[in-house]
Amino acid sequence: MKHSPLKLTFWKGMRDYVPFIICAFCSAALWITREMGKTYEERLTIPITYNNVPKSLVLVSEFPDNLMVSVEATGWGILTHYLFGVDELTLDISKIVGSNYSHISTKDPMVLSALGVQLKVLDVYPSEIHFSFEKVNFKKVPVKTSLALSFAQQYELEGDVLVEPDTIVVFGAKQTIDTIQCVYANLLEKKKLRESFSESVELAPMKNVEYSNDVVTISGQVEKFTEQTISIPIKLMNVPSGKVIDLMTEKVSITFLIGMSKVQNYYPTDFEAIVDFEKIASNGSVPIEIVRYPKFVRIVNQNPISDGVITNYTE
């Protein structure tokens, strides 16, 4: 097999640089080994979690979420920590309760043992964590939804959104749960809905508060809607004694949206419109109110909104 003269020239030229490349590599390796063997100081930010809180007690004092730990170690030790060390420190509250501690030094081996022997701890901030416990109280509260729903054209929500369970029990310190009137589910967002939905949604957490349920089911019936218009008579209310009232408008036109499955389930008699003469304005007009209609319809328009002229005849 013949080789290109250009390739042969390239490889012959590269032979001259091989010793240089090997020397450069060895020098870099020696430099890295020397530098990584030196001792350095490093400040680490380590999250701290609190586990195994007795179910009969709740922590009521403020606790740090992170420890600022100043350590001394070789470059290799620091690199090993970043690559394989703990991501967070865990504090076992049951051991503290069992020891009747009111505070603990953050340099206590119970706290820092997970850092390993390759790191020498110089300083920790905060230097102590103080503990205050209180007996758990509980209260039942409603669950509120946070919804961002949009629907495809001609589709609407049929009825109310349902939450299961719609109440939960919250557990915590009395002074904390006394201020809680409800809990909120995380935002549920759905776009261009055409079908009914049922989603498991987590509850938004509260600090130092536990829930009997962390997740609720939010569901809704979605249906295609159609627009309907009917005309119904207007009833008179609170007519002054001794007077006969004539309205310029005897009927009101109502436009509403209704689910396709309910179109056969309504009658004009399900709707009621009134004018209440105790609400007469100074110009003689009175509003027309729709006071009764099926719960499965949504009124989008009425015409007219008020009666403009009232004629009174004294009996």
C-alpha positions in Angstrom: 0.0 0.0 0.0 1.4 3.3 -1.0 1.3 6.3 1.3 0.8 9.9 0.3 4.0 11.9 0.3 2.2 14.6 2.2 1.2 12.1 5.0 4.8 10.7 5.2 6.2 14.2 5.6 3.7 15.0 8.4 4.5 11.9 10.4 8.3 12.4 10.0 7.9 16.0 11.2 5.8 14.9 14.2 8.7 12.5 15.3 10.8 15.6 16.1 8.1 16.8 18.6 7.5 13.6 20.5 10.2 14.2 23.1 8.9 17.7 23.7 5.3 16.5 24.1 6.4 13.8 26.6 8.4 16.3 28.6 5.6 18.8 28.7 3.2 16.1 29.9 5.5 14.9 32.6 6.1 18.5 33.8 2.4 19.2 34.0 1.8 16.0 35.9 4.6 16.8 38.4 3.3 20.4 38.8 -0.2 19.2 39.5 1.0 16.6 41.9 3.1 19.2 43.8 0.3 21.8 43.9 -2.4 19.3 44.9 -0.2 18.0 47.7 -0.1 21.5 49.3 -2.4 22.4 52.2 -5.2 24.9 51.5 -8.0 26.6 53.4 -11.5 26.4 51.9 -14.9 27.7 53.0 -17.8 25.3 52.3 -21.5 26.0 52.3 -23.2 22.8 53.4 -27.1 22.5 53.6 -28.3 21.0 56.9 -31.5 19.0 57.4 -33.3 18.0 60.6 -34.7 14.5 60.7 -36.6 12.2 63.1 -38.5 15.0 64.9 -40.7 13.1 67.4 -44.3 13.2 66.3 -45.5 14.6 69.6 -43.2 17.6 69.3 -42.6 20.4 66.9 -39.5 22.6 66.5 -40.4 26.3 67.1 -37.1 28.1 67.2 -35.3 29.3 64.1 -32.7 27.0 62.6 -30.0 27.6 60.0 -30.6 26.1 56.6 -26.8 26.0 55.9 -23.6 25.7 57.8 -20.5 27.8 56.7 -17.6 25.5 57.4 -14.0 26.6 57.1 -11.7 23.6 56.5 -8.0 22.8 56.0 -7.0 20.0 53.7 -4.7 19.1 50.8 -5.8 19.9 47.3 -6.5 16.2 46.9 -8.7 16.2 50.0 -10.7 19.2 48.9 -11.1 17.7 45.4 -12.2 14.4 46.9 -14.8 16.2 49.0 -16.3 18.0 46.0 -16.4 14.8 43.9 -17.5 12.3 46.5 -18.3 14.1 49.7 -21.7 14.6 51.3 -24.1 17.1 49.7 -25.7 17.9 53.0 -25.4 17.3 56.7 -28.2 15.5 58.6 -29.1 16.2 62.2 -31.0 13.5 64.1 -33.4 15.5 66.4 -34.5 12.3 68.3 -30.9 12.0 69.7 -31.0 15.6 70.9 -34.3 15.2 72.6 -33.1 12.0 74.2 -30.1 13.8 75.6 -32.2 16.7 76.9 -30.0 19.2 75.0 -31.2 22.8 74.6 -28.4 23.6 72.2 -25.6 21.9 70.3 -22.2 23.0 69.1 -21.9 22.8 65.4 -18.4 21.4 65.9 -19.9 18.4 67.7 -18.9 15.1 66.0 -22.6 14.4 65.8 -22.9 17.2 63.3 -19.6 17.1 61.4 -18.7 13.4 61.3 -20.1 13.1 57.8 -17.5 15.4 56.4 -14.9 12.7 56.7 -11.3 12.6 58.0 -9.7 14.3 54.9 -11.0 17.7 56.0 -9.8 19.4 59.2 -12.5 21.7 60.5 -11.2 25.1 61.5 -14.4 27.1 62.1 -18.2 26.7 61.8 -20.8 29.4 61.5 -23.1 29.5 63.4 -21.2 28.1 66.3 -24.3 26.8 68.0 -27.8 25.7 67.2 -30.4 26.4 69.9 -33.5 24.1 70.1 -37.0 24.9 71.4 -39.8 22.4 71.3 -43.5 22.5 71.7 -46.3 19.9 71.8 -47.9 19.4 68.4 -51.3 21.1 67.9 -53.6 20.4 65.0 -56.5 22.0 63.1 -58.6 21.1 60.1 -58.5 23.7 57.3 -59.9 23.9 53.7 -57.7 23.4 50.6 -57.7 26.3 48.1 -56.8 25.8 44.5 -54.6 28.0 42.2 -55.8 27.5 38.7 -54.8 28.8 35.3 -57.3 27.2 32.9 -58.0 28.1 29.3 -60.4 26.3 27.0 -60.6 25.5 23.3 -63.3 27.4 21.4 -66.8 26.6 22.5 -65.6 24.5 25.4 -66.2 25.5 29.0 -66.0 24.1 32.6 -69.2 22.3 33.5 -69.9 22.9 37.2 -67.3 23.6 39.8 -63.7 22.4 40.1 -63.5 19.6 42.7 -60.8 19.0 45.2 -60.3 15.7 47.0 -59.8 15.9 49.9 -61.1 19.5 50.2 -59.9 19.8 53.8 -56.8 18.5 55.5 -55.4 18.6 59.0 -52.3 20.8 59.7 -49.9 20.0 62.6 -47.6 22.4 64.3 -47.0 24.8 67.1 -50.2 26.4 68.4 -49.0 30.0 67.6 -48.3 28.9 64.1 -51.4 26.9 63.2 -53.7 29.5 64.8 -52.8 31.9 61.9 -53.5 29.3 59.2 -57.0 29.7 57.6 -56.4 27.5 54.6 -53.6 25.8 52.6 -53.0 26.2 48.9 -52.3 23.7 46.2 -49.6 24.5 43.8 -50.6 26.2 40.5 -52.4 23.9 38.1 -52.1 25.2 34.6 -53.9 23.7 31.5 -54.4 25.3 28.1 -57.0 24.8 25.4 -58.9 22.2 27.3 -61.3 20.0 25.3 -61.6 17.1 27.8 -62.3 16.6 31.5 -59.2 16.5 33.7 -58.1 15.0 37.0 -54.6 15.8 38.3 -52.6 15.1 41.5 -51.2 18.4 42.8 -48.8 18.9 45.7 -49.7 21.3 48.4 -47.5 24.4 48.9 -45.4 23.7 52.0 -45.3 25.8 55.1 -42.2 26.0 57.3 -42.5 23.9 60.5 -46.0 22.7 59.6 -46.9 19.1 58.6 -50.0 18.1 56.6 -52.2 15.0 56.9 -52.1 15.0 53.1 -49.3 16.4 50.9 -51.2 15.8 47.6 -54.7 16.5 46.5 -56.6 15.5 43.4 -58.1 18.4 41.4 -60.7 17.6 38.7 -63.1 19.3 36.5 -65.7 18.3 33.9 -65.1 20.0 30.5 -67.9 20.1 27.9 -68.7 21.7 24.6 -71.1 24.6 25.0 -73.7 26.2 22.7 -75.3 29.6 22.9 -79.0 29.8 23.4 -81.4 32.8 23.6 -84.8 33.0 25.2 -87.3 35.7 26.0 -89.2 35.7 29.3 -91.8 38.0 30.9 -90.7 40.5 33.6 -92.4 40.3 37.0 -93.1 43.4 39.1 -92.0 43.6 42.7 -92.8 46.1 45.5 -95.3 48.1 43.4 -96.4 51.2 45.4 -99.9 50.8 46.9 -102.6 52.5 44.9 -100.7 52.6 41.7 -100.8 50.7 38.4 -97.4 50.4 36.7 -96.9 50.0 33.0 -93.4 49.1 31.7 -92.1 50.0 28.3 -90.6 46.5 28.2 -92.7 43.5 29.0 -90.1 40.9 28.3 -86.3 40.5 28.6 -84.1 38.6 26.2 -81.5 36.4 27.9 -78.5 34.9 26.1 -76.6 32.1 27.8 -74.1 29.3 27.4 -75.2 25.7 28.1 -73.5 22.4 27.8 -74.5 20.2 24.8 -75.6 17.5 27.2 -78.0 19.8 29.0 -79.7 21.5 26.0 -82.8 19.3 26.6 -82.8 19.9 30.3 -84.0 23.5 30.6 -87.3 25.3 30.2 -88.1 29.1 30.0 -90.0 28.7 33.3 -86.6 27.9 34.9 -85.7 31.6 34.5 -87.2 34.5 36.3 -86.7 38.2 35.7 -88.0 41.0 38.0 -88.0 44.8 38.4 -88.0 45.9 42.0 -89.6 49.3 42.4 -87.7 50.0 45.6 -84.6 50.4 43.3 -86.1 53.1 41.1 -83.4 55.6 40.1 -83.9 59.4 40.2 -84.5 59.5 36.4 -87.4 57.0 36.8 -85.5 53.9 35.4 -85.4 50.6 37.2 -82.9 47.7 36.7 -84.1 44.4 35.3 -82.7 41.5 37.4 -82.4 37.9 36.5 -83.0 36.3 39.9 -83.4 32.7 39.0 -81.9 30.4 36.3 -80.5 26.9 36.1 -77.1 26.4 37.8 -75.7 24.7 34.7 -76.0 27.7 32.4 -73.9 30.8 32.3 -75.6 34.1 31.3 -73.5 36.1 28.9 -76.0 38.9 27.9 -79.5 40.3 28.6 -81.4 42.9 26.7 -82.5 45.3 28.0 -80.6 45.8 31.2 -83.1 48.3 32.6 -86.5 49.7 31.8 -86.2 53.3 30.7 -89.7 54.6 31.1 -92.3 53.9 33.8 -95.8 55.2 33.5 -97.8 55.6 36.7 -101.6 55.7 36.9 -103.3 56.5 40.2 -106.2 54.3 40.9 
